[in-house]
Amino acid sequence: DAGVTQSPTHLIKTRGQHVTLRCSPISGHKSVSWYQQVLGQGPQFIFQYYEKEERGRGNFPDRFSARQFPNYSSELNVNALLLGDSALYLCASSRFGQELKTGNTIYFGEGSWLTVV
Amino acid sequence: AQSVTQLGSHVSVSEGALVLLRCNYSSSVPPYLFWYVQYPNQGLQLLLKYTTGATLVKGINGFEAEFKKSETSFHLTKPSAHMSDAAEYFCAVSGGSNYKLTFGKGTLLTVNP
């Protein structure tokens, strides 16, 4: 079975532009989470979705938004890009979205590298 | 709230030497602890995790970690470093009502020939 797939793998945007990043979870997984990893830092939680509903949100501005589709894939949208949004954006999937409450595993994709110039 | 502190942003060892990467956590609920590895330009791969039970946890590639509640630590070790171990390592915590992982800032491991 395919793992978590993310697209695009790399992209360059200009300040003020908008970007959409995409994630397809592992087959059978209904939950998707997004993390931002700035160079030299650990990943930081942005959103979690389960069954198309937002279950959690990290400390990110309203310029960041996401949604989950009926096939459980997800999009992360970032508006009015700033230089500081340059980062690796990681998507993780899990079957029920509750796994981390019980110490079970979530599975990460390879990430999308966003450079804002 | 939960937090993770990784002591040492960069650790350098010789091939064949002991690897010790330090992780301390803070959690108001029983923690679940994870170590992830990230190779250059790749995503995160789970090395090992502690949930409950045995406090010494063995993972992939010869790594192990010991959960010490009294010291709020979860240090990662490997008896003999290999060149292929060169990567960035992240400690993370979850638990309680948390639906997210909280990561440390990472430790870059360099292995010298």
gemmi code that builds the backbone of each chain (N, CA, C; Angstrom):
import gemmi

chains = {
    "A": [
        ("ASP", (0.835, -1.200, 0.000), (0.000, 0.000, 0.000), (0.870, 1.250, 0.000)),
        ("ALA", (0.376, 2.281, -0.661), (1.112, 3.524, -0.702), (1.060, 4.178, 0.677)),
        ("GLY", (2.137, 4.919, 0.980), (2.161, 5.678, 2.216), (1.444, 6.997, 2.040)),
        ("VAL", (1.729, 7.944, 2.924), (1.174, 9.282, 2.822), (1.883, 10.005, 1.665)),
        ("THR", (1.095, 10.544, 0.759), (1.700, 11.236, -0.377), (1.360, 12.707, -0.322)),
        ("GLN", (2.353, 13.534, -0.617), (2.187, 14.975, -0.586), (2.640, 15.583, -1.908)),
        ("SER", (1.964, 16.655, -2.292), (2.375, 17.373, -3.503), (2.101, 18.865, -3.338)),
        ("PRO", (2.889, 19.703, -4.002), (4.122, 19.359, -4.705), (5.251, 19.089, -3.713)),
        ("THR", (6.348, 18.568, -4.176), (7.468, 18.292, -3.279), (8.259, 19.566, -2.994)),
        ("HIS", (8.378, 20.410, -3.991), (9.086, 21.677, -3.828), (8.336, 22.762, -4.582)),
        ("LEU", (8.295, 23.960, -4.005), (7.751, 25.083, -4.744), (8.295, 26.392, -4.199)),
        ("ILE", (8.325, 27.375, -5.082), (8.803, 28.703, -4.728), (7.679, 29.693, -5.008)),
        ("LYS", (7.397, 30.532, -4.020), (6.347, 31.536, -4.149), (6.908, 32.903, -3.760)),
        ("THR", (6.211, 33.927, -4.172), (6.589, 35.300, -3.854), (5.766, 35.796, -2.677)),
        ("ARG", (6.353, 36.663, -1.864), (5.626, 37.256, -0.746), (4.286, 37.811, -1.215)),
        ("GLY", (3.256, 37.564, -0.409), (1.933, 38.058, -0.721), (1.080, 37.084, -1.519)),
        ("GLN", (1.730, 36.090, -2.119), (0.969, 35.111, -2.898), (0.270, 34.112, -1.983)),
        ("HIS", (-0.483, 33.234, -2.630), (-1.220, 32.178, -1.941), (-0.645, 30.829, -2.374)),
        ("VAL", (-0.689, 29.838, -1.471), (-0.203, 28.510, -1.828), (-1.179, 27.450, -1.327)),
        ("THR", (-1.299, 26.386, -2.104), (-2.108, 25.218, -1.720), (-1.223, 23.984, -1.747)),
        ("LEU", (-1.182, 23.281, -0.633), (-0.432, 22.037, -0.515), (-1.423, 20.892, -0.343)),
        ("ARG", (-1.098, 19.746, -0.914), (-2.028, 18.630, -0.929), (-1.463, 17.391, -0.264)),
        ("CYS", (-2.366, 16.596, 0.299), (-1.967, 15.400, 1.034), (-2.992, 14.302, 0.811)),
        ("SER", (-2.508, 13.114, 0.489), (-3.367, 11.936, 0.412), (-2.961, 10.966, 1.507)),
        ("PRO", (-3.891, 10.601, 2.389), (-3.527, 9.721, 3.500), (-3.377, 8.276, 3.047)),
        ("ILE", (-2.879, 7.475, 3.928), (-2.811, 6.039, 3.690), (-4.228, 5.502, 3.518)),
        ("SER", (-4.396, 4.552, 2.620), (-5.708, 3.980, 2.372), (-6.328, 3.451, 3.670)),
        ("GLY", (-7.571, 3.853, 3.928), (-8.247, 3.427, 5.148), (-8.104, 4.399, 6.300)),
        ("HIS", (-7.221, 5.372, 6.168), (-7.041, 6.383, 7.213), (-7.987, 7.547, 6.968)),
        ("LYS", (-8.659, 7.975, 8.040), (-9.664, 9.017, 7.914), (-9.229, 10.351, 8.524)),
        ("SER", (-8.041, 10.378, 9.113), (-7.570, 11.597, 9.773), (-6.270, 12.078, 9.153)),
        ("VAL", (-6.172, 13.393, 9.011), (-4.972, 14.027, 8.472), (-4.570, 15.174, 9.403)),
        ("SER", (-3.271, 15.259, 9.670), (-2.737, 16.374, 10.445), (-1.666, 17.077, 9.630)),
        ("TRP", (-1.521, 18.360, 9.865), (-0.500, 19.163, 9.195), (0.466, 19.738, 10.224)),
        ("TYR", (1.751, 19.724, 9.873), (2.801, 20.279, 10.705), (3.701, 21.174, 9.849)),
        ("GLN", (4.213, 22.237, 10.477), (5.179, 23.106, 9.830), (6.542, 22.918, 10.474)),
        ("GLN", (7.575, 22.699, 9.661), (8.930, 22.553, 10.182), (9.819, 23.608, 9.552)),
        ("VAL", (10.105, 24.646, 10.314), (11.026, 25.683, 9.883), (12.449, 25.155, 10.035)),
        ("LEU", (13.332, 25.573, 9.151), (14.714, 25.092, 9.151), (15.346, 25.258, 10.531)),
        ("GLY", (15.895, 24.158, 11.050), (16.565, 24.204, 12.342), (15.645, 24.033, 13.537)),
        ("GLN", (14.373, 23.777, 13.291), (13.398, 23.615, 14.376), (12.672, 22.283, 14.234)),
        ("GLY", (11.995, 21.891, 15.307), (11.145, 20.717, 15.226), (9.800, 21.062, 14.602)),
        ("PRO", (9.096, 20.069, 14.094), (7.773, 20.321, 13.506), (6.808, 20.901, 14.535)),
        ("GLN", (5.945, 21.791, 14.054), (4.912, 22.387, 14.906), (3.540, 22.081, 14.312)),
        ("PHE", (2.614, 21.701, 15.184), (1.270, 21.303, 14.784), (0.480, 22.486, 14.257)),
        ("ILE", (-0.181, 22.279, 13.096), (-1.020, 23.331, 12.529), (-2.502, 22.969, 12.658)),
        ("PHE", (-2.880, 21.815, 12.085), (-4.288, 21.389, 12.070), (-4.376, 19.870, 12.166)),
        ("GLN", (-5.538, 19.413, 12.670), (-5.936, 18.031, 12.486), (-7.364, 17.987, 11.978)),
        ("TYR", (-7.619, 17.121, 11.008), (-8.951, 16.882, 10.471), (-9.296, 15.410, 10.591)),
        ("TYR", (-10.570, 15.179, 10.886), (-11.099, 13.812, 10.930), (-12.503, 13.835, 10.366)),
        ("GLU", (-12.761, 12.965, 9.413), (-14.079, 12.897, 8.779), (-14.546, 14.278, 8.332)),
        ("LYS", (-13.636, 15.027, 7.744), (-13.903, 16.333, 7.121), (-14.140, 17.447, 8.124)),
        ("GLU", (-13.996, 17.164, 9.401), (-14.183, 18.203, 10.407), (-12.848, 18.537, 11.091)),
        ("GLU", (-12.665, 19.813, 11.385), (-11.465, 20.233, 12.092), (-11.546, 19.761, 13.536)),
        ("ARG", (-10.529, 19.028, 13.968), (-10.510, 18.512, 15.336), (-9.561, 19.304, 16.228)),
        ("GLY", (-8.584, 19.959, 15.607), (-7.632, 20.699, 16.408), (-6.900, 21.718, 15.568)),
        ("ARG", (-6.463, 22.769, 16.227), (-5.760, 23.844, 15.542), (-4.615, 24.302, 16.437)),
        ("GLY", (-3.463, 24.483, 15.832), (-2.317, 24.991, 16.566), (-2.298, 26.510, 16.566)),
        ("ASN", (-1.234, 27.075, 17.082), (-1.106, 28.516, 17.232), (-0.563, 29.140, 15.945)),
        ("PHE", (-1.404, 29.194, 14.949), (-1.044, 29.768, 13.657), (-2.070, 30.824, 13.288)),
        ("PRO", (-1.661, 31.844, 12.523), (-2.608, 32.915, 12.154), (-3.685, 32.413, 11.197)),
        ("ASP", (-4.706, 33.251, 11.045), (-5.852, 32.893, 10.190), (-5.479, 32.789, 8.716)),
        ("ARG", (-4.280, 33.222, 8.371), (-3.836, 33.049, 6.984), (-3.712, 31.569, 6.613)),
        ("PHE", (-3.599, 30.746, 7.623), (-3.505, 29.300, 7.421), (-4.900, 28.695, 7.533)),
        ("SER", (-5.259, 27.890, 6.555), (-6.533, 27.187, 6.602), (-6.359, 25.824, 5.948)),
        ("ALA", (-7.289, 24.956, 6.204), (-7.214, 23.616, 5.628), (-8.614, 23.068, 5.440)),
        ("ARG", (-8.691, 22.015, 4.675), (-9.956, 21.306, 4.551), (-9.666, 19.855, 4.189)),
        ("GLN", (-10.671, 19.019, 4.432), (-10.554, 17.607, 4.110), (-11.724, 17.228, 3.222)),
        ("PHE", (-11.436, 16.439, 2.234), (-12.430, 16.073, 1.231), (-13.067, 14.726, 1.556)),
        ("PRO", (-14.194, 14.388, 0.866), (-14.867, 13.105, 1.141), (-13.960, 11.889, 0.976)),
        ("ASN", (-12.945, 11.980, 0.126), (-12.028, 10.834, -0.028), (-10.905, 10.876, 1.012)),
        ("TYR", (-11.001, 11.796, 1.980), (-10.082, 11.963, 3.106), (-8.765, 12.645, 2.753)),
        ("SER", (-8.574, 12.996, 1.496), (-7.407, 13.806, 1.178), (-7.607, 15.204, 1.759)),
        ("SER", (-6.526, 15.973, 1.793), (-6.601, 17.266, 2.463), (-5.775, 18.306, 1.718)),
        ("GLU", (-6.169, 19.547, 1.889), (-5.424, 20.689, 1.377), (-5.081, 21.618, 2.524)),
        ("LEU", (-3.865, 22.155, 2.491), (-3.464, 23.226, 3.390), (-3.291, 24.473, 2.541)),
        ("ASN", (-3.956, 25.541, 2.915), (-3.871, 26.798, 2.200), (-3.221, 27.859, 3.077)),
        ("VAL", (-2.334, 28.619, 2.471), (-1.711, 29.724, 3.182), (-1.838, 30.966, 2.302)),
        ("ASN", (-2.474, 31.999, 2.848), (-2.665, 33.262, 2.130), (-1.612, 34.283, 2.534)),
        ("ALA", (-1.446, 35.290, 1.680), (-0.574, 36.431, 1.992), (0.765, 35.957, 2.544)),
        ("LEU", (1.462, 35.174, 1.753), (2.690, 34.528, 2.207), (3.732, 35.530, 2.698)),
        ("LEU", (4.377, 35.136, 3.785), (5.487, 35.901, 4.356), (6.767, 35.092, 4.212)),
        ("LEU", (7.903, 35.793, 4.297), (9.175, 35.080, 4.215), (9.275, 33.989, 5.277)),
        ("GLY", (8.697, 34.263, 6.434), (8.749, 33.321, 7.554), (7.926, 32.074, 7.361)),
        ("ASP", (7.133, 32.037, 6.297), (6.354, 30.829, 6.009), (7.199, 29.797, 5.272)),
        ("SER", (8.393, 30.153, 4.905), (9.303, 29.202, 4.255), (9.589, 28.060, 5.221)),
        ("ALA", (9.273, 26.852, 4.786), (9.375, 25.712, 5.698), (9.073, 24.429, 4.944)),
        ("LEU", (9.295, 23.322, 5.645), (8.836, 22.015, 5.184), (7.471, 21.783, 5.819)),
        ("TYR", (6.470, 21.503, 5.011), (5.133, 21.239, 5.519), (4.878, 19.738, 5.444)),
        ("LEU", (4.636, 19.162, 6.605), (4.473, 17.719, 6.732), (3.018, 17.376, 6.972)),
        ("CYS", (2.592, 16.325, 6.321), (1.256, 15.787, 6.521), (1.406, 14.424, 7.199)),
        ("ALA", (0.519, 14.143, 8.133), (0.522, 12.840, 8.802), (-0.886, 12.269, 8.756)),
        ("SER", (-0.983, 10.955, 8.613), (-2.310, 10.353, 8.605), (-2.431, 9.278, 9.680)),
        ("SER", (-3.661, 9.056, 10.104), (-3.962, 7.983, 11.042), (-5.388, 7.516, 10.800)),
        ("ARG", (-5.699, 6.378, 11.347), (-6.992, 5.769, 11.018), (-8.153, 6.537, 11.650)),
        ("PHE", (-8.031, 6.886, 12.915), (-9.182, 7.456, 13.624), (-8.957, 8.842, 14.209)),
        ("GLY", (-7.711, 9.325, 14.165), (-7.454, 10.655, 14.692), (-7.259, 10.702, 16.189)),
        ("GLN", (-7.452, 9.586, 16.873), (-7.325, 9.553, 18.327), (-6.035, 8.858, 18.768)),
        ("GLU", (-5.249, 8.464, 17.792), (-4.128, 7.569, 18.094), (-3.150, 8.161, 19.109)),
        ("LEU", (-2.887, 9.469, 18.997), (-1.868, 10.048, 19.871), (-2.340, 10.124, 21.321)),
        ("LYS", (-3.647, 10.026, 21.542), (-4.151, 10.021, 22.914), (-3.827, 8.710, 23.620)),
        ("THR", (-3.522, 7.689, 22.827), (-3.245, 6.367, 23.411), (-1.857, 5.867, 23.033)),
        ("GLY", (-1.037, 6.754, 22.499), (0.326, 6.375, 22.196), (0.506, 5.583, 20.925)),
        ("ASN", (-0.521, 5.558, 20.099), (-0.372, 4.859, 18.830), (0.289, 5.760, 17.796)),
        ("THR", (0.612, 5.186, 16.668), (1.480, 5.839, 15.702), (0.690, 6.593, 14.646)),
        ("ILE", (1.193, 7.746, 14.265), (0.720, 8.417, 13.068), (1.847, 8.351, 12.044)),
        ("TYR", (1.500, 8.486, 10.772), (2.455, 8.234, 9.701), (2.653, 9.505, 8.884)),
        ("PHE", (3.905, 9.885, 8.733), (4.235, 11.124, 8.049), (4.572, 10.887, 6.575)),
        ("GLY", (4.227, 11.883, 5.756), (4.679, 11.915, 4.379), (6.060, 12.539, 4.278)),
        ("GLU", (6.547, 12.660, 3.044), (7.882, 13.205, 2.807), (7.902, 14.734, 2.907)),
        ("GLY", (6.759, 15.353, 2.838), (6.692, 16.798, 3.007), (6.723, 17.589, 1.714)),
        ("SER", (6.300, 18.838, 1.834), (6.368, 19.813, 0.741), (7.262, 20.956, 1.203)),
        ("TRP", (8.315, 21.211, 0.407), (9.237, 22.299, 0.740), (8.734, 23.576, 0.089)),
        ("LEU", (8.412, 24.569, 0.918), (7.939, 25.849, 0.425), (9.011, 26.897, 0.690)),
        ("THR", (9.397, 27.588, -0.367), (10.317, 28.713, -0.237), (9.569, 29.973, -0.657)),
        ("VAL", (9.564, 30.980, 0.191), (8.936, 32.260, -0.103), (10.038, 33.291, -0.320)),
        ("VAL", (9.998, 33.937, -1.474), (11.063, 34.912, -1.801), (10.479, 36.322, -1.960)),
    ],
    "B": [
        ("ALA", (-0.225, 21.433, 29.512), (0.628, 21.623, 28.339), (1.800, 20.655, 28.398)),
        ("GLN", (2.318, 20.331, 27.232), (3.453, 19.435, 27.149), (4.599, 20.145, 26.432)),
        ("SER", (5.815, 19.767, 26.775), (6.979, 20.339, 26.109), (8.111, 19.327, 26.113)),
        ("VAL", (9.055, 19.542, 25.207), (10.220, 18.666, 25.074), (11.469, 19.525, 24.937)),
        ("THR", (12.505, 19.145, 25.661), (13.795, 19.810, 25.542), (14.833, 18.790, 25.110)),
        ("GLN", (15.491, 19.064, 24.023), (16.577, 18.202, 23.575), (17.896, 18.937, 23.839)),
        ("LEU", (18.721, 18.338, 24.671), (19.986, 18.949, 25.056), (21.036, 18.663, 24.002)),
        ("GLY", (21.567, 19.732, 23.420), (22.569, 19.578, 22.374), (21.933, 19.608, 21.010)),
        ("SER", (22.114, 20.691, 20.299), (21.537, 20.780, 18.956), (22.385, 19.996, 17.958)),
        ("HIS", (23.652, 19.723, 18.335), (24.546, 18.999, 17.437), (25.434, 18.064, 18.256)),
        ("VAL", (25.404, 16.789, 17.905), (26.255, 15.793, 18.559), (27.122, 15.140, 17.487)),
        ("SER", (28.414, 15.059, 17.760), (29.358, 14.457, 16.815), (30.042, 13.264, 17.478)),
        ("VAL", (30.022, 12.108, 16.824), (30.664, 10.909, 17.366), (31.500, 10.259, 16.266)),
        ("SER", (32.405, 9.423, 16.680), (33.180, 8.634, 15.725), (32.436, 7.343, 15.397)),
        ("GLU", (32.668, 6.829, 14.212), (32.055, 5.562, 13.836), (32.469, 4.494, 14.847)),
        ("GLY", (31.489, 3.722, 15.324), (31.747, 2.692, 16.324), (31.594, 3.159, 17.751)),
        ("ALA", (31.485, 4.448, 17.983), (31.334, 4.984, 19.328), (29.883, 4.962, 19.758)),
        ("LEU", (29.686, 5.125, 21.069), (28.343, 5.182, 21.637), (27.638, 6.459, 21.199)),
        ("VAL", (26.360, 6.308, 20.853), (25.513, 7.463, 20.560), (24.583, 7.692, 21.748)),
        ("LEU", (24.541, 8.937, 22.242), (23.623, 9.312, 23.322), (23.000, 10.644, 22.962)),
        ("LEU", (21.694, 10.628, 22.726), (20.959, 11.853, 22.435), (19.962, 12.067, 23.561)),
        ("ARG", (19.984, 13.272, 24.126), (19.229, 13.526, 25.344), (17.880, 14.191, 25.078)),
        ("CYS", (16.888, 13.746, 25.838), (15.535, 14.297, 25.715), (14.918, 14.363, 27.105)),
        ("ASN", (14.449, 15.538, 27.490), (13.663, 15.699, 28.707), (12.303, 16.259, 28.331)),
        ("TYR", (11.301, 15.853, 29.050), (9.943, 16.254, 28.719), (9.263, 16.858, 29.934)),
        ("SER", (8.199, 17.567, 29.647), (7.315, 18.070, 30.691), (5.894, 17.718, 30.282)),
        ("SER", (5.146, 17.131, 31.218), (3.775, 16.735, 30.899), (2.979, 16.625, 32.180)),
        ("SER", (1.759, 17.155, 32.163), (0.893, 17.082, 33.332), (0.075, 15.797, 33.345)),
        ("VAL", (0.175, 15.019, 32.293), (-0.511, 13.728, 32.194), (0.534, 12.679, 31.824)),
        ("PRO", (0.212, 11.404, 32.056), (1.173, 10.372, 31.662), (1.547, 10.539, 30.196)),
        ("PRO", (2.842, 10.630, 29.906), (3.261, 10.928, 28.538), (3.423, 9.679, 27.693)),
        ("TYR", (3.224, 9.861, 26.412), (3.679, 8.902, 25.428), (4.841, 9.583, 24.708)),
        ("LEU", (5.934, 8.873, 24.566), (7.165, 9.488, 24.075), (7.644, 8.799, 22.811)),
        ("PHE", (8.143, 9.582, 21.897), (8.541, 9.098, 20.574), (9.917, 9.666, 20.215)),
        ("TRP", (10.668, 8.875, 19.468), (11.847, 9.369, 18.777), (11.644, 9.163, 17.289)),
        ("TYR", (11.870, 10.261, 16.535), (11.807, 10.216, 15.078), (13.180, 10.557, 14.510)),
        ("VAL", (13.459, 10.024, 13.331), (14.680, 10.373, 12.612), (14.297, 11.011, 11.273)),
        ("GLN", (15.087, 12.001, 10.890), (14.850, 12.676, 9.610), (16.159, 12.736, 8.841)),
        ("TYR", (16.220, 12.002, 7.749), (17.388, 12.057, 6.876), (17.272, 13.276, 5.967)),
        ("PRO", (18.367, 13.764, 5.438), (18.329, 14.977, 4.625), (17.261, 14.924, 3.537)),
        ("ASN", (16.479, 15.992, 3.496), (15.445, 16.167, 2.477), (14.391, 15.064, 2.492)),
        ("GLN", (14.151, 14.503, 3.668), (13.115, 13.479, 3.782), (12.152, 13.821, 4.917)),
        ("GLY", (11.085, 13.049, 5.014), (10.119, 13.225, 6.092), (10.586, 12.539, 7.365)),
        ("LEU", (9.667, 12.331, 8.276), (9.972, 11.757, 9.586), (9.697, 10.258, 9.605)),
        ("GLN", (10.659, 9.531, 10.182), (10.508, 8.084, 10.327), (10.546, 7.739, 11.812)),
        ("LEU", (9.579, 6.971, 12.268), (9.527, 6.586, 13.679), (10.633, 5.589, 14.000)),
        ("LEU", (11.444, 5.921, 15.018), (12.494, 5.013, 15.492), (11.965, 4.079, 16.569)),
        ("LEU", (11.283, 4.655, 17.539), (10.734, 3.885, 18.655), (9.784, 4.766, 19.432)),
        ("LYS", (9.019, 4.106, 20.329), (8.093, 4.859, 21.162), (7.907, 4.156, 22.506)),
        ("TYR", (7.559, 4.957, 23.505), (7.184, 4.434, 24.805), (5.716, 4.764, 25.050)),
        ("THR", (4.958, 3.742, 25.419), (3.562, 3.995, 25.782), (3.375, 3.611, 27.255)),
        ("THR", (3.309, 2.339, 27.548), (3.233, 1.871, 28.932), (4.068, 0.599, 29.040)),
        ("GLY", (4.243, 0.112, 30.270), (4.952, -1.145, 30.434), (6.447, -0.969, 30.540)),
        ("ALA", (7.179, -1.834, 29.887), (8.639, -1.851, 29.976), (9.216, -0.487, 29.646)),
        ("THR", (10.092, -0.025, 30.517), (10.622, 1.334, 30.347), (11.796, 1.393, 29.371)),
        ("LEU", (12.398, 0.244, 29.080), (13.461, 0.199, 28.080), (12.830, -0.239, 26.757)),
        ("VAL", (12.902, 0.629, 25.793), (12.230, 0.387, 24.519), (13.268, 0.210, 23.423)),
        ("LYS", (13.093, -0.818, 22.646), (14.003, -1.051, 21.512), (13.323, -0.639, 20.216)),
        ("GLY", (14.120, -0.039, 19.331), (13.577, 0.414, 18.070), (14.329, -0.155, 16.883)),
        ("ILE", (14.177, 0.530, 15.775), (14.834, 0.067, 14.561), (16.288, 0.507, 14.526)),
        ("ASN", (17.064, -0.161, 13.678), (18.463, 0.212, 13.433), (19.337, 0.169, 14.690)),
        ("GLY", (18.977, -0.644, 15.671), (19.795, -0.814, 16.860), (19.651, 0.257, 17.926)),
        ("PHE", (18.719, 1.165, 17.777), (18.495, 2.213, 18.764), (17.600, 1.710, 19.891)),
        ("GLU", (17.809, 2.273, 21.075), (16.921, 2.028, 22.189), (16.836, 3.286, 23.053)),
        ("ALA", (15.806, 3.346, 23.873), (15.614, 4.494, 24.752), (15.007, 4.005, 26.055)),
        ("GLU", (15.317, 4.722, 27.135), (14.791, 4.349, 28.440), (13.956, 5.480, 29.010)),
        ("PHE", (12.719, 5.150, 29.393), (11.841, 6.112, 30.027), (12.152, 6.144, 31.515)),
        ("LYS", (12.516, 7.324, 32.012), (12.783, 7.495, 33.442), (11.860, 8.584, 33.964)),
        ("LYS", (10.793, 8.140, 34.626), (9.777, 9.084, 35.098), (10.351, 10.052, 36.128)),
        ("SER", (11.183, 9.548, 37.032), (11.723, 10.390, 38.095), (12.608, 11.500, 37.544)),
        ("GLU", (13.209, 11.238, 36.381), (14.086, 12.242, 35.772), (13.405, 12.956, 34.596)),
        ("THR", (12.187, 12.610, 34.321), (11.423, 13.111, 33.154), (12.305, 13.084, 31.906)),
        ("SER", (12.923, 11.927, 31.686), (13.836, 11.810, 30.554), (13.484, 10.624, 29.666)),
        ("PHE", (13.941, 10.684, 28.452), (13.739, 9.615, 27.471), (14.911, 9.688, 26.494)),
        ("HIS", (16.092, 9.373, 26.979), (17.311, 9.494, 26.172), (17.449, 8.351, 25.181)),
        ("LEU", (17.969, 8.669, 24.022), (18.138, 7.695, 22.934), (19.596, 7.243, 22.881)),
        ("THR", (19.822, 5.947, 22.767), (21.179, 5.437, 22.708), (21.325, 4.401, 21.607)),
        ("LYS", (22.578, 4.246, 21.173), (22.956, 3.175, 20.266), (24.403, 2.820, 20.605)),
        ("PRO", (24.695, 1.549, 20.828), (26.022, 1.166, 21.310), (27.157, 1.526, 20.349)),
        ("SER", (26.889, 1.423, 19.059), (27.964, 1.604, 18.087), (27.438, 2.372, 16.880)),
        ("ALA", (27.933, 3.582, 16.686), (27.433, 4.425, 15.599), (27.918, 3.934, 14.247)),
        ("HIS", (27.039, 4.109, 13.272), (27.376, 3.784, 11.887), (27.226, 5.045, 11.064)),
        ("MET", (27.979, 5.101, 9.985), (27.918, 6.303, 9.127), (26.482, 6.610, 8.701)),
        ("SER", (25.706, 5.559, 8.485), (24.334, 5.745, 8.009), (23.409, 6.327, 9.074)),
        ("ASP", (23.893, 6.453, 10.327), (23.071, 7.044, 11.382), (23.064, 8.572, 11.337)),
        ("ALA", (23.914, 9.152, 10.529), (23.977, 10.613, 10.424), (22.634, 11.148, 9.934)),
        ("ALA", (21.999, 11.959, 10.759), (20.651, 12.457, 10.475), (20.262, 13.418, 11.595)),
        ("GLU", (19.055, 13.946, 11.496), (18.515, 14.747, 12.590), (17.498, 13.894, 13.350)),
        ("TYR", (17.544, 14.007, 14.668), (16.704, 13.189, 15.534), (15.804, 14.095, 16.365)),
        ("PHE", (14.524, 13.730, 16.397), (13.542, 14.516, 17.124), (12.870, 13.655, 18.186)),
        ("CYS", (12.779, 14.218, 19.388), (12.002, 13.622, 20.467), (10.646, 14.316, 20.497)),
        ("ALA", (9.595, 13.561, 20.764), (8.254, 14.140, 20.764), (7.416, 13.508, 21.867)),
        ("VAL", (6.382, 14.237, 22.289), (5.509, 13.770, 23.364), (4.047, 13.963, 22.976)),
        ("SER", (3.195, 13.051, 23.415), (1.752, 13.217, 23.287), (1.138, 12.627, 24.556)),
        ("GLY", (-0.208, 12.576, 24.598), (-0.861, 11.978, 25.752), (-1.991, 12.833, 26.285)),
        ("GLY", (-2.775, 12.261, 27.175), (-3.926, 12.959, 27.723), (-4.946, 13.228, 26.639)),
        ("SER", (-5.423, 14.450, 26.584), (-6.410, 14.802, 25.563), (-5.749, 15.306, 24.294)),
        ("ASN", (-4.436, 15.195, 24.228), (-3.713, 15.751, 23.083), (-3.863, 14.893, 21.833)),
        ("TYR", (-4.183, 15.561, 20.754), (-4.318, 14.930, 19.451), (-3.126, 15.294, 18.582)),
        ("LYS", (-2.097, 15.845, 19.191), (-0.957, 16.303, 18.429), (0.332, 15.815, 19.076)),
        ("LEU", (1.399, 15.833, 18.270), (2.738, 15.608, 18.785), (3.385, 16.963, 19.064)),
        ("THR", (4.049, 17.056, 20.217), (4.865, 18.222, 20.523), (6.329, 17.797, 20.433)),
        ("PHE", (7.054, 18.433, 19.535), (8.425, 18.044, 19.235), (9.441, 18.931, 19.935)),
        ("GLY", (10.622, 18.354, 20.183), (11.776, 19.150, 20.544), (12.367, 19.789, 19.300)),
        ("LYS", (13.447, 20.561, 19.502), (14.034, 21.288, 18.390), (14.961, 20.427, 17.541)),
        ("GLY", (15.232, 19.234, 18.004), (16.031, 18.310, 17.215), (17.502, 18.326, 17.572)),
        ("THR", (18.157, 17.193, 17.324), (19.603, 17.064, 17.497), (20.185, 16.503, 16.208)),
        ("LEU", (21.128, 17.224, 15.645), (21.798, 16.757, 14.437), (22.962, 15.858, 14.832)),
        ("LEU", (22.926, 14.623, 14.384), (23.984, 13.659, 14.684), (24.935, 13.566, 13.502)),
        ("THR", (26.195, 13.820, 13.759), (27.248, 13.648, 12.760), (28.106, 12.456, 13.164)),
        ("VAL", (28.415, 11.589, 12.212), (29.257, 10.422, 12.479), (30.534, 10.570, 11.658)),
        ("ASN", (31.652, 10.607, 12.346), (32.956, 10.796, 11.695), (33.645, 9.456, 11.446)),
        ("PRO", (34.281, 9.295, 10.295), (34.951, 8.018, 9.987), (36.184, 7.802, 10.849)),
    ],
}
model = gemmi.Model(1)
for chain_id, residues in chains.items():
    chain = gemmi.Chain(chain_id)
    for i, (resn, *xyz) in enumerate(residues, 1):
        res = gemmi.Residue()
        res.name, res.seqid = resn, gemmi.SeqId(i, " ")
        for name, pos in zip(("N", "CA", "C"), xyz):
            atom = gemmi.Atom()
            atom.name, atom.element = name, gemmi.Element(name[0])
            atom.pos, atom.b_iso = gemmi.Position(*pos), 0.0
            res.add_atom(atom)
        chain.add_residue(res)
    model.add_chain(chain)
structure = gemmi.Structure()
structure.add_model(model)
structure.setup_entities()
